[in-house]
Amino acid sequence: MTREEISWHIKVSKSKLNKLTFVKSGYVHSPFISQFAPVKKHEFNSSYYAMYSLVANPDVHFVTVLSYYDKKYILKCGDPYLAGMLTDETVENLVNQTLEKAESKNKKLPSILRASFKTTPRSSSCSFNQKNYEQSNDLCEHISNFLSDLPNEVLDNLYTKYTETLHGESTNGLSYDLQVKFDRYAFKKHILLEGDKGSGKTYAATSWGKDKKVTELFIGGHEQFESIDFLGHYIQKKSGDLAWKDGPLSEAFRKSKRGEKVLLIIDEILRIPKRELNILISALSPIDEKYVLRTGRALDSKNDIAMEEVIKTPVENLWVIGTTNIGANYAVEAMDEALIDRFKPIRKDTTQMELQKILMLKATKRNFPSEHVSKLMDFYSKMKRLETSKVISKIVNIRHLSEAIELAKNPKEIREIIIDSKLIWVERDYNGYPNVEQLSAVEAVIGQVYDC
């Protein structure tokens, strides 16, 4: 079943059976789809099950299952795999066949699949099984009861759990490869995360920090950046006295010196003038396993000469991720060789899987159905083809699509926001008017996706 088909069944399912008592429910993963599946069509799937017992006889169980795989939903009343009705040899064959087909990056997948075996007791129900994955109008009464109880978030949760587990991704929205790289270099080697505008560089850095529960500090780079934007400056209090206000770099050193694990994100690092970036060269050059920063703050004086504050922090407590656009289209400086030696350059491009994951997280947070994410992904794919074929030169990025979800008051308004955004992706002629051919191409894509 498609998302629309299963949603229709949920909407019309009003059958509550007084003879059933809810026992428990949960999420599982398994390699077994359907007893009607063709040979070797065993796909990895995520499932949500609910177990009921008969009021008249609590020893009689009814286990219903909703499974998701590859954009399809399947309903079952009882499941031979989860109920442990298969032999160990059959289970091993199912797991191996599923692993061969899955091409998963998650090394834990084999153990995850085997762990779900015998999750539920054997069902005493009618063994309804949605044949050939197609929509079925005649659901058994147990499935109807199950759907009437189904929590609203289950459909989106199944999608999320499926993609996270199959592709080895964490809930922070990072791709598997980038997660591995961040984990590899965290608090050992600073990272320069480069990529096109709107490719999710800053999102990736902040998501990793939140997931690891480290202290995050942020610096936004720009052409007018000065040393005080790094270090800090004096401000006047109401009393007239001067007080020191830390800049983000000084704050990062101060907190990491106290023992906090600090991630300092320097956004658009190459927009900062070289003379100011030289502060980082000195600060990120370890001396006896410590970073050393001269803040410019005056402490006690001796012979009328102020003593400058020096903060030393353990190397293992401070990590810097700088993000930057690369290429002639961006107003960025070339990084000094002395500074780039202190960073590991890593390329961050937008993958469709990562983009879909990010949009799903945002849609779930807003309680928007996942079909709106599917439309945005369709729009992205079609616009990408326009850019690849040189019809347009500006790309649709994560920020554009994320804003469509974040700014919408309701799911239907996403379409209107995309329409309002069309000028973002077209160039202007000599007089400043939108390029007619490009505008027409973008409007055609919007019309195809949103039937307008």
C-alpha positions in Angstrom: 0.0 0.0 0.0 1.0 3.6 -0.6 1.0 6.2 2.2 -2.3 7.5 0.8 -3.9 4.0 0.7 -2.9 3.1 4.3 -4.0 6.6 5.5 -7.5 6.0 3.9 -7.8 2.7 5.7 -6.9 4.4 9.0 -9.4 7.1 8.4 -12.3 4.7 7.7 -11.4 2.1 10.4 -13.8 2.6 13.3 -14.1 -1.0 14.4 -13.4 -1.4 18.1 -13.8 -4.9 19.4 -15.0 -5.1 23.0 -13.8 -8.6 23.2 -10.2 -7.6 22.9 -7.9 -6.2 25.5 -4.7 -4.2 24.5 -1.6 -5.9 25.9 1.5 -4.1 24.4 2.9 -2.6 21.3 6.4 -1.7 19.9 8.7 -1.2 16.9 10.8 -4.1 15.5 12.9 -4.8 12.4 12.7 -8.1 10.4 13.6 -9.7 7.1 10.2 -11.3 6.5 7.5 -9.5 4.5 4.7 -11.8 3.4 3.9 -15.5 3.0 2.7 -14.5 -0.6 6.0 -12.9 -1.5 7.8 -14.3 -4.6 10.9 -16.4 -4.0 13.8 -14.3 -2.6 11.7 -11.2 -2.3 12.6 -10.8 1.3 13.2 -7.2 2.1 14.4 -5.5 5.2 11.4 -3.8 6.9 10.5 -1.8 9.9 7.3 -2.8 11.7 4.9 -1.6 14.4 3.0 -4.3 16.2 0.2 -4.4 18.7 -0.7 -7.3 20.8 -4.3 -8.0 22.1 -5.7 -10.7 24.2 -9.2 -12.1 24.3 -11.2 -10.7 27.2 -12.8 -14.1 27.8 -9.5 -15.9 27.6 -6.3 -13.9 28.2 -4.1 -16.8 26.9 -5.5 -16.2 23.4 -3.4 -13.6 21.7 -4.0 -11.5 18.5 -0.9 -9.9 17.1 -1.3 -7.3 14.3 1.6 -5.8 12.3 2.1 -2.8 10.1 5.4 -3.0 8.1 7.2 -0.5 6.0 9.8 -1.0 3.3 10.8 1.0 0.2 7.8 3.4 0.2 5.3 0.5 0.8 3.2 -0.3 3.8 2.0 -3.9 4.5 -0.7 -5.1 6.9 -0.6 -8.5 8.6 -2.6 -10.3 11.2 0.1 -12.4 12.8 3.7 -12.8 11.6 5.6 -16.1 11.4 8.9 -14.4 11.9 8.0 -12.2 14.9 6.0 -15.1 16.4 9.0 -17.5 16.2 7.2 -20.1 14.0 10.1 -20.5 11.7 13.0 -22.9 12.1 16.5 -21.5 12.9 17.7 -22.6 9.5 14.8 -20.7 7.7 15.5 -17.7 9.8 19.2 -17.7 8.9 18.3 -18.0 5.2 15.8 -15.2 5.4 18.4 -12.9 7.1 21.1 -13.8 4.6 18.9 -13.2 1.6 17.7 -9.9 3.0 21.3 -8.7 3.7 22.3 -9.6 0.1 19.6 -7.4 -1.2 19.8 -4.6 1.3 23.3 -3.3 0.5 23.2 -1.6 3.9 26.0 0.4 5.4 24.9 -0.5 8.9 27.2 -3.2 10.2 24.8 -4.0 13.0 22.0 -5.0 10.7 22.5 -8.8 10.9 22.2 -8.7 14.7 19.3 -6.3 14.5 17.4 -8.6 12.2 18.0 -11.7 14.3 17.1 -9.9 17.5 13.5 -9.4 16.4 12.9 -13.2 16.0 10.3 -14.4 18.5 9.4 -10.9 19.6 5.7 -11.7 20.0 3.8 -14.8 21.0 2.1 -16.9 18.3 -1.1 -15.2 17.2 -4.4 -17.0 17.4 -6.0 -14.7 14.8 -7.1 -15.2 11.3 -3.7 -14.9 9.8 -4.8 -12.1 7.4 -1.9 -11.1 5.1 -2.1 -8.4 2.6 -1.5 -10.2 -0.7 1.1 -9.0 -3.1 1.5 -5.7 -1.2 -1.5 -4.2 -3.0 -4.4 -2.4 -1.4 -7.0 -4.6 0.1 -10.5 -3.5 0.8 -11.4 -6.4 3.0 -9.4 -6.1 6.2 -10.0 -8.5 9.0 -11.7 -7.2 12.1 -8.4 -7.5 14.1 -6.6 -5.2 11.6 -9.5 -2.7 11.7 -9.3 -2.7 15.5 -5.5 -2.2 15.2 -5.9 0.7 12.8 -8.4 2.4 15.0 -5.9 2.4 17.8 -2.9 3.4 15.7 -1.0 6.4 17.1 -0.7 9.3 14.6 3.1 9.3 14.5 3.5 5.6 13.6 3.6 6.1 9.8 6.4 8.7 10.0 8.2 6.8 12.7 8.3 3.7 10.5 9.9 5.6 7.7 12.4 7.2 10.0 13.4 4.0 11.7 13.6 2.2 8.3 16.0 4.8 6.8 18.1 5.2 10.0 18.6 1.5 10.4 19.1 0.5 6.8 21.5 3.3 6.0 23.3 3.2 9.4 22.3 6.8 10.1 21.8 8.4 13.5 18.8 10.4 14.5 20.8 13.7 14.1 20.2 13.6 10.4 23.8 13.2 9.4 24.8 10.9 6.5 26.6 7.7 7.6 29.9 8.8 6.0 29.9 12.3 7.6 29.0 10.9 10.9 32.0 8.5 10.7 34.3 11.4 9.8 33.1 13.6 12.6 33.5 10.8 15.1 37.0 10.1 13.8 38.4 13.6 14.1 36.3 15.0 17.0 38.7 16.8 19.5 41.7 15.5 17.6 41.8 17.4 14.3 39.9 20.5 13.4 37.7 20.2 10.3 37.1 22.6 7.4 33.7 21.6 6.0 33.4 22.8 2.4 30.5 22.6 0.0 28.0 24.6 -2.0 25.7 27.2 -0.5 22.8 25.6 1.4 24.3 22.0 1.3 23.7 21.6 5.1 27.2 22.3 6.4 26.2 24.3 9.4 23.2 22.0 10.0 25.6 19.0 10.0 28.0 20.6 12.5 25.3 21.7 14.9 23.4 18.4 14.7 26.5 16.5 15.6 27.1 18.7 18.6 23.5 18.4 19.9 23.7 14.6 19.4 26.9 14.4 21.4 25.7 16.9 24.0 28.8 19.0 23.9 28.9 22.8 24.5 28.3 24.6 21.1 29.5 28.1 20.4 29.1 29.9 17.1 30.9 32.5 15.1 29.5 34.0 11.8 32.3 35.0 9.4 32.0 38.1 7.2 34.2 40.6 5.3 34.1 43.2 8.0 35.2 40.8 10.7 37.6 42.2 13.3 39.8 40.7 16.1 37.3 41.8 18.8 34.7 39.6 17.1 37.0 36.7 18.0 38.4 37.8 21.3 35.9 40.2 22.9 36.0 43.8 24.2 35.3 46.1 27.1 31.8 47.4 27.7 30.6 50.1 30.0 28.3 49.2 32.9 25.6 51.4 34.3 27.9 52.4 37.1 30.4 53.7 34.5 32.9 51.0 35.2 34.3 48.9 32.4 33.6 45.1 32.2 35.1 42.6 29.8 32.8 40.8 27.4 34.2 37.5 25.9 34.1 37.0 22.2 33.2 33.4 21.1 36.8 32.3 20.8 37.7 33.5 24.3 34.5 32.0 25.6 35.4 28.7 24.0 38.8 28.7 25.6 37.4 29.7 29.0 34.8 27.0 29.1 37.0 24.2 27.7 39.6 25.2 30.4 37.0 24.5 33.0 36.6 21.0 31.6 33.7 21.4 29.2 33.8 19.7 25.8 33.4 22.7 23.5 32.6 22.6 19.8 33.3 26.0 18.2 31.6 26.4 14.8 33.0 29.1 12.6 30.5 29.6 9.8 31.8 31.0 6.5 35.3 31.0 7.9 36.9 32.0 4.6 34.9 35.3 4.5 37.0 36.4 7.5 40.0 38.5 6.4 43.4 36.7 6.6 44.8 39.1 9.1 42.1 38.1 11.6 42.3 34.5 10.8 46.0 34.6 11.9 44.6 34.7 15.4 43.5 31.1 14.9 47.0 30.1 13.7 48.5 31.1 17.0 45.6 29.9 19.1 45.3 26.5 17.5 49.1 25.7 17.7 49.4 23.3 20.6 52.1 23.9 23.2 52.6 21.0 25.7 49.2 19.5 24.7 47.4 22.8 25.3 46.0 25.6 23.1 47.1 29.1 24.2 45.0 32.2 23.6 46.0 35.8 24.4 42.6 37.6 24.8 43.8 41.2 24.9 42.1 41.6 28.3 44.1 43.6 30.8 44.5 42.0 34.2 46.7 43.2 37.0 49.4 45.8 36.2 53.0 46.0 37.2 55.0 49.2 37.0 51.9 50.7 35.3 52.1 48.0 32.6 49.0 45.9 32.2 49.4 42.2 32.2 47.5 40.5 29.3 45.2 37.6 30.0 46.4 34.2 28.7 44.1 31.2 28.6 45.5 27.7 28.3 43.1 24.9 27.6 43.6 21.1 27.0 43.7 20.1 23.4 41.2 17.3 24.0 38.5 19.8 25.2 38.3 22.1 22.2 37.3 21.3 18.7 36.7 23.7 15.8 34.6 23.1 12.7 34.9 25.8 10.1 32.4 25.9 7.2 33.0 27.5 3.8 31.8 27.7 0.2 34.5 26.9 -2.3 34.7 28.3 -5.9 34.8 31.3 -8.1 31.1 32.1 -7.5 31.7 32.8 -3.8 33.4 35.9 -2.2 35.8 33.9 -0.1 39.5 34.2 0.6 42.0 31.5 0.0 43.0 29.9 3.3 46.5 30.5 4.5 48.7 27.3 4.3 49.7 27.7 7.9 46.0 27.7 8.9 44.9 24.9 6.6 47.6 22.7 8.2 45.5 22.9 11.4 42.3 21.7 9.6 41.2 18.6 7.8 39.3 19.7 4.6 36.1 17.5 4.1 33.7 17.9 1.3 30.0 18.1 2.2 27.6 17.7 -0.7 23.8 17.2 -0.5 22.7 13.6 -1.0 19.0 12.9 -1.7 18.9 10.4 1.2 20.3 13.0 3.6 18.0 15.8 2.3 14.9 13.5 2.6 16.0 12.6 6.1 16.3 16.3 7.2 13.0 17.2 5.6 11.3 14.2 7.3 12.6 15.3 10.7 11.3 18.8 10.2 7.9 17.6 8.8 7.5 15.2 11.8 8.3 18.0 14.2 5.4 20.1 12.6 3.1 17.0 12.4 3.0 17.3 8.6 2.3 14.1 6.7 5.3 12.6 4.8 3.6 12.9 1.4 4.5 16.6 1.5 8.2 15.6 1.9 7.8 13.3 -1.1 6.5 16.3 -3.2 9.4 18.4 -2.1 11.8 15.6 -3.0 10.2 15.3 -6.4 10.5 19.1 -6.9 14.2 18.9 -5.9 14.9 16.1 -8.4 13.2 17.9 -11.3 15.0 21.2 -10.5 18.3 19.3 -10.2 17.7 18.0 -13.7 17.2 21.6 -14.9 20.4 22.7 -13.3 22.3 19.7 -14.7 21.1 20.4 -18.2 22.1 24.1 -17.9 18.5 25.3 -18.2 19.0 27.1 -14.8 22.3 27.8 -13.1 21.1 28.3 -9.5 20.5 25.2 -7.3 17.7 24.3 -5.0 19.3 23.6 -1.6 18.4 22.3 1.8 17.7 25.8 3.2 15.1 26.5 0.5 13.1 23.3 1.1 13.5 23.4 4.9 12.0 26.9 4.9 9.0 25.7 3.0 8.2 23.4 5.9 9.2 25.8 8.7 7.3 28.8 7.4 4.1 27.0 6.4 1.1 27.4 8.7 -0.3 24.2 7.4 0.8 21.5 4.9 -1.1 23.0 2.0 0.8 26.3 2.4 4.1 24.5 1.4 3.0 24.8 -2.2 2.4 28.5 -1.9 5.9 29.1 -0.4 7.5 27.2 -3.2 5.7 29.3 -5.7 6.7 32.5 -3.8 10.4 31.3 -4.0 10.6 30.8 -7.7 12.7 34.0 -8.3 15.4 32.5 -6.1 16.3 30.1 -8.9 16.3 32.4 -12.0 18.8 34.9 -13.2 18.0 38.6 -14.1 18.5 40.3 -17.4 20.3 43.6 -18.0 17.3 45.6 -16.7 16.9 43.4 -13.6 13.9 41.4 -14.8 13.7 37.6 -14.4 15.0 35.5 -17.2 11.8 34.6 -19.0 12.9 31.1 -20.2 14.2 30.1 -16.8 11.1 31.4 -15.0 8.9 29.5 -17.4 11.0 26.3 -16.8 10.7 26.7 -13.0 7.0 27.4 -13.1 6.5 24.2 -15.3 8.3 22.1 -12.6 6.1 23.6 -9.9 3.0 22.8 -12.0 4.1 19.2 -12.5 4.7 18.6 -8.9 1.8 20.4 -7.4 -0.7 20.0 -10.3 -1.2 23.7 -10.8 
